[in-house]
Amino acid sequence: MIELRHLRYFIAVAEELNFRRAAERVHIDQTPLSRTIRDLEERLGVILFVRRPRRLELTPAGDKLLDHARRLLMRIERTKRVVRETDARYREPLRIGVDESTAQPKLAECLVRWRAISPDVPLEITEMRTAELMTALRSEEVDVGFSFGLPDDETVVQQPAWVSPAVAILSPTHELARREVLSLTELLSFPAIACHAAFHPGLCRQMNGILRRYSLSPTPVAEARTLTGYLTRVAIGLGVGVADEDHMRALKRTDIVVVRLAEQIHFTTYVLHKHQNFGPQPALQRFITHATALQ
């Protein structure tokens, strides 16, 4: 008999096309994950993946199963929620996915206020990488998400929630570190740290929009995959950077100097949810309205 774990693990491998990344995503070791996929192939009597030396490829059978598995798990999740909602003893939580790079006090403020006005709705928060958040929204594993933005996708609605001013960040030893205000042109005349577009597509899209607006072409000296990596590179003097003020205020790092920018520019945090033909469920719509009213 095929179990739900077979399908969940299969979807992770099919979307990542890499056993190591898929194992990290579903929080198990690579060996049992690989064993589960082989077990699924044996039960179905088909080959789902072509295993090449450096990559995996879906077979036609695997591609067909991926489509059906996604729809099946989505239907099961919807059924579970509908059944639970009919039981007055059970309070279905609002499942929130948070991009792992989001460390803003505004998010906590949003959730504190929500708990005050809706104390009967439990909150279930999960930190995710950007790609994981997109997948979780599509498959309805989470109800709502927060991020600097995801790649454009017709299945996911992205609404501005709040904004934070952009600030310059520098090493304490940088020659501009003692300035009170900097122009973006002055800052980016020095080599800059860039964010990796594959890991932070929304943040990169916003930053590129700012650069186009001011006709700037900075010289990138390194590309960071995580917020921690970005700040570390700035702190040790590899390059300058641009960040949002709320993050810097929350992190309070003493190895980084924050300088106000002369330009009135900001970064936007979005509240995300899956597109529904007839709109979000009432409880979810109330939360979205609440989140977008905090600007």
C-alpha positions as CSV (number, residue, x, y, z in Angstrom):
1,M,0.0,0.0,0.0
2,I,1.2,3.5,-0.9
3,E,1.4,5.7,2.2
4,L,1.2,9.5,2.4
5,R,4.8,9.7,3.4
6,H,5.7,8.1,0.1
7,L,4.0,10.9,-1.7
8,R,5.4,13.7,0.5
9,Y,8.9,12.4,0.1
10,F,8.5,11.8,-3.6
11,I,7.3,15.4,-4.1
12,A,10.3,16.8,-2.2
13,V,12.7,14.8,-4.4
14,A,10.9,15.6,-7.6
15,E,10.9,19.3,-6.9
16,E,14.5,19.5,-5.6
17,L,15.9,16.8,-8.0
18,N,18.5,16.3,-5.4
19,F,18.3,13.7,-2.5
20,R,20.4,15.8,-0.1
21,R,18.3,19.0,-0.5
22,A,15.1,16.9,-0.4
23,A,16.2,15.2,2.8
24,E,16.9,18.6,4.4
25,R,13.5,19.8,3.4
26,V,11.6,16.9,4.9
27,H,13.9,16.7,7.9
28,I,15.1,13.1,7.5
29,D,18.4,11.5,6.6
30,Q,19.3,11.0,3.0
31,T,19.5,7.2,3.2
32,P,16.0,6.5,4.5
33,L,14.7,9.0,2.0
34,S,16.4,7.2,-0.9
35,R,15.1,3.9,0.5
36,T,11.5,5.2,0.6
37,I,11.7,6.4,-3.0
38,R,13.0,2.9,-4.2
39,D,10.2,1.3,-2.1
40,L,7.6,3.6,-3.9
41,E,9.0,2.6,-7.3
42,E,8.8,-1.1,-6.4
43,R,5.2,-0.8,-5.2
44,L,4.2,1.0,-8.4
45,G,6.3,-1.2,-10.6
46,V,7.8,1.8,-12.5
47,I,11.0,3.9,-12.5
48,L,10.3,7.4,-11.3
49,F,13.8,8.9,-11.6
50,V,16.7,8.6,-13.9
51,R,19.7,8.6,-11.6
52,R,22.6,10.3,-13.3
53,P,26.1,10.9,-11.7
54,R,25.4,14.6,-10.8
55,R,21.7,15.0,-11.1
56,L,18.3,13.3,-11.0
57,E,15.7,13.5,-13.8
58,L,12.0,12.7,-13.7
59,T,10.8,9.9,-16.0
60,P,7.5,10.4,-17.8
61,A,5.9,8.2,-15.1
62,G,7.5,10.3,-12.4
63,D,6.3,13.5,-14.0
64,K,2.7,12.1,-14.1
65,L,2.9,11.0,-10.5
66,L,4.1,14.4,-9.4
67,D,1.0,16.1,-10.8
68,H,-1.4,13.6,-9.2
69,A,0.5,13.5,-5.9
70,R,0.3,17.3,-5.5
71,R,-3.4,17.3,-6.2
72,L,-4.1,14.3,-3.9
73,L,-2.2,15.8,-0.9
74,M,-4.0,19.1,-1.5
75,R,-7.4,17.4,-1.5
76,I,-6.5,15.5,1.7
77,E,-5.4,18.7,3.4
78,R,-8.6,20.4,2.5
79,T,-10.7,17.5,3.6
80,K,-8.9,17.4,7.0
81,R,-9.5,21.1,7.6
82,V,-13.2,20.9,6.6
83,V,-13.8,18.0,8.9
84,R,-12.0,19.7,11.8
85,E,-13.9,22.9,11.3
86,T,-17.2,21.0,11.9
87,D,-15.9,20.0,15.4
88,A,-16.5,22.8,17.8
89,R,-14.0,21.3,20.2
90,Y,-11.2,21.8,17.7
91,R,-9.7,25.1,16.7
92,E,-7.8,24.9,13.4
93,P,-4.6,27.0,13.6
94,L,-3.7,29.7,11.2
95,R,-0.6,28.2,9.6
96,I,2.0,30.9,8.8
97,G,5.1,30.4,6.8
98,V,7.9,33.0,7.4
99,D,10.8,33.5,5.0
100,E,13.9,32.6,7.1
101,S,15.5,36.0,6.3
102,T,12.6,37.9,7.9
103,A,13.6,39.1,11.4
104,Q,11.5,42.3,11.6
105,P,9.8,43.6,14.8
106,K,6.9,44.6,12.6
107,L,6.1,40.9,12.0
108,A,6.0,40.3,15.8
109,E,3.8,43.4,16.2
110,C,1.4,42.1,13.5
111,L,1.0,38.7,15.3
112,V,0.7,40.2,18.8
113,R,-2.1,42.4,17.7
114,W,-3.8,39.5,15.9
115,R,-3.7,37.4,19.0
116,A,-5.2,40.2,20.9
117,I,-8.2,40.5,18.6
118,S,-8.5,36.8,17.7
119,P,-7.4,34.9,20.9
120,D,-9.4,31.8,19.8
121,V,-7.3,31.2,16.7
122,P,-4.1,29.3,17.4
123,L,-1.0,30.4,15.4
124,E,1.4,27.8,13.9
125,I,4.6,29.4,12.6
126,T,7.2,27.7,10.4
127,E,10.4,29.3,9.2
128,M,11.2,28.4,5.5
129,R,13.5,29.1,2.7
130,T,11.9,31.1,-0.2
131,A,11.5,28.0,-2.4
132,E,10.0,26.0,0.5
133,L,7.5,28.9,1.2
134,M,6.4,28.9,-2.4
135,T,5.8,25.2,-2.4
136,A,4.0,25.3,0.9
137,L,1.6,28.0,-0.3
138,R,0.9,26.2,-3.5
139,S,0.2,22.9,-1.8
140,E,-1.8,24.6,1.0
141,E,0.6,23.3,3.7
142,V,0.5,26.9,5.0
143,D,-2.4,29.4,4.9
144,V,-0.4,32.6,4.7
145,G,3.3,33.7,4.3
146,F,5.5,36.7,4.9
147,S,8.4,37.5,2.6
148,F,10.2,40.2,0.7
149,G,8.6,38.6,-2.3
150,L,8.5,35.4,-4.3
151,P,8.9,34.7,-8.1
152,D,5.8,35.7,-10.0
153,D,3.3,32.9,-9.9
154,E,-0.4,33.0,-10.8
155,T,-1.3,30.6,-8.0
156,V,0.2,32.9,-5.3
157,V,-1.2,36.4,-4.4
158,Q,1.4,38.8,-3.0
159,Q,0.0,41.9,-1.2
160,P,2.2,44.7,0.4
161,A,2.0,44.4,4.2
162,W,4.4,47.1,5.4
163,V,7.6,49.0,4.4
164,S,10.9,49.7,6.1
165,P,13.4,52.4,5.1
166,A,16.5,51.3,3.3
167,V,19.8,52.0,5.0
168,A,23.5,51.7,4.2
169,I,25.5,49.1,6.1
170,L,29.3,49.2,6.3
171,S,32.2,47.8,8.2
172,P,33.2,49.9,11.2
173,T,36.6,50.5,9.5
174,H,35.1,51.7,6.2
175,E,36.0,55.3,5.3
176,L,32.3,56.2,5.1
177,A,31.4,54.7,8.4
178,R,31.5,58.0,10.3
179,R,29.0,59.8,8.0
180,E,25.5,60.5,9.3
181,V,23.9,60.5,5.9
182,L,25.0,58.9,2.6
183,S,23.7,59.1,-0.9
184,L,23.1,55.8,-2.7
185,T,25.5,56.9,-5.4
186,E,28.3,57.5,-2.8
187,L,27.7,54.2,-1.2
188,L,27.6,52.1,-4.4
189,S,30.7,53.8,-5.8
190,F,32.4,51.2,-3.5
191,P,32.3,47.4,-4.2
192,A,29.0,46.0,-2.9
193,I,27.7,42.7,-1.6
194,A,24.8,41.3,-3.6
195,C,22.1,38.8,-2.6
196,H,21.7,35.5,-4.5
197,A,18.6,35.8,-6.8
198,A,17.8,32.1,-6.5
199,F,17.6,32.3,-2.7
200,H,16.1,35.8,-2.3
201,P,14.2,36.6,-5.5
202,G,11.9,39.2,-4.0
203,L,14.7,41.1,-2.2
204,C,16.8,41.1,-5.4
205,R,13.9,42.3,-7.5
206,Q,13.3,45.2,-5.1
207,M,17.0,46.1,-5.0
208,N,17.3,45.9,-8.8
209,G,14.2,48.2,-9.1
210,I,16.0,50.7,-6.9
211,L,19.2,50.6,-8.9
212,R,17.2,51.1,-12.2
213,R,15.4,54.1,-10.7
214,Y,18.7,55.8,-9.9
215,S,20.5,54.5,-12.9
216,L,23.2,52.8,-10.8
217,S,25.4,49.8,-11.7
218,P,27.3,48.8,-8.6
219,T,30.3,46.5,-8.7
220,P,29.4,43.2,-6.9
221,V,32.3,41.5,-5.2
222,A,30.4,38.7,-3.6
223,E,27.0,37.1,-3.6
224,A,25.3,35.9,-0.3
225,R,22.8,33.2,0.0
226,T,21.6,34.1,3.5
227,L,21.1,37.2,5.6
228,T,23.8,36.1,8.0
229,G,26.2,35.6,5.1
230,Y,25.4,39.0,3.7
231,L,26.0,40.8,7.0
232,T,29.2,38.8,7.7
233,R,30.7,39.9,4.4
234,V,29.9,43.5,5.1
235,A,31.2,43.3,8.7
236,I,34.6,42.0,7.6
237,G,35.0,44.7,5.0
238,L,34.5,42.7,1.8
239,G,32.0,45.2,0.5
240,V,29.2,47.6,1.4
241,G,25.6,46.8,1.5
242,V,22.0,48.0,1.7
243,A,19.5,46.6,4.1
244,D,16.1,47.5,5.7
245,E,16.2,49.5,8.9
246,D,13.8,47.2,10.8
247,H,16.2,44.3,10.4
248,M,19.2,46.2,11.5
249,R,17.3,47.6,14.5
250,A,16.2,44.0,15.5
251,L,19.6,42.5,15.1
252,K,21.7,45.2,16.8
253,R,25.0,44.0,15.5
254,T,28.0,45.9,16.9
255,D,30.2,44.8,14.0
256,I,28.2,46.7,11.4
257,V,27.6,50.5,11.1
258,V,24.2,51.6,9.9
259,V,24.0,54.9,8.1
260,R,20.9,56.7,6.9
261,L,20.4,57.1,3.1
262,A,19.6,60.5,1.6
263,E,17.1,59.0,-0.8
264,Q,13.6,58.1,0.3
265,I,13.7,54.4,-0.6
266,H,12.3,51.4,1.2
267,F,11.9,47.7,1.1
268,T,8.4,46.1,1.1
269,T,7.4,43.0,3.1
270,Y,4.5,41.1,1.5
271,V,1.8,38.9,2.9
272,L,1.2,35.9,0.7
273,H,-1.6,33.5,0.2
274,K,-2.8,31.1,-2.5
275,H,-5.2,32.4,-5.1
276,Q,-8.7,31.1,-4.7
277,N,-11.4,31.6,-7.3
278,F,-13.9,32.8,-4.8
279,G,-11.4,34.6,-2.5
280,P,-9.8,33.5,0.8
281,Q,-11.8,31.8,3.5
282,P,-13.3,34.5,5.9
283,A,-10.8,33.9,8.7
284,L,-7.8,34.1,6.4
285,Q,-9.3,37.2,4.8
286,R,-9.6,38.9,8.2
287,F,-5.9,38.1,8.9
288,I,-4.8,39.5,5.5
289,T,-6.8,42.7,6.1
290,H,-5.2,43.0,9.5
291,A,-1.7,42.5,8.2
292,T,-2.1,45.0,5.4
293,A,-3.5,47.6,7.7
294,L,-0.2,48.0,9.6
295,Q,1.6,50.2,7.1
